[in-house]
């Protein structure tokens, strides 16, 4: 099983309060059509969206095509979770190189915090970037 086959869960606290009941029903239907599942967590007011990365990406595109401000909260949460997932798939060395390229003055401590790498890995990435 590849990493891309794992189900990703997007937490959606207070979904109905934020987008409304009718919009939630519409979002649930869109999720089903995109091979995702939008469901309530037990009996709480919290919801979650579950699906594979490709299905969630397709759902994001469908919601954007609606051009409705009603789904802004759902779309924001979905895109943040997809971005975090893509970052997890990126190898540590590539992430270090990208961070150094984006922000050349980044400190070693910031690199350690953002990538959860060792001091030696951060120093090696900084050295490679200077070459």
ABEGO torsion letter per residue (X at the ends): XBAAABBBBBBBBGAAAAAEAAAAAAAAAAAAAAGBBBBBBEABABBBBBEBAAAAAAAAAAAAAAGBAAAAAAAAAAAAAAAAAAAAABBAAAAAAAAAAABAABBAAAAAAAAGBBAAAAAAAAAAAAX
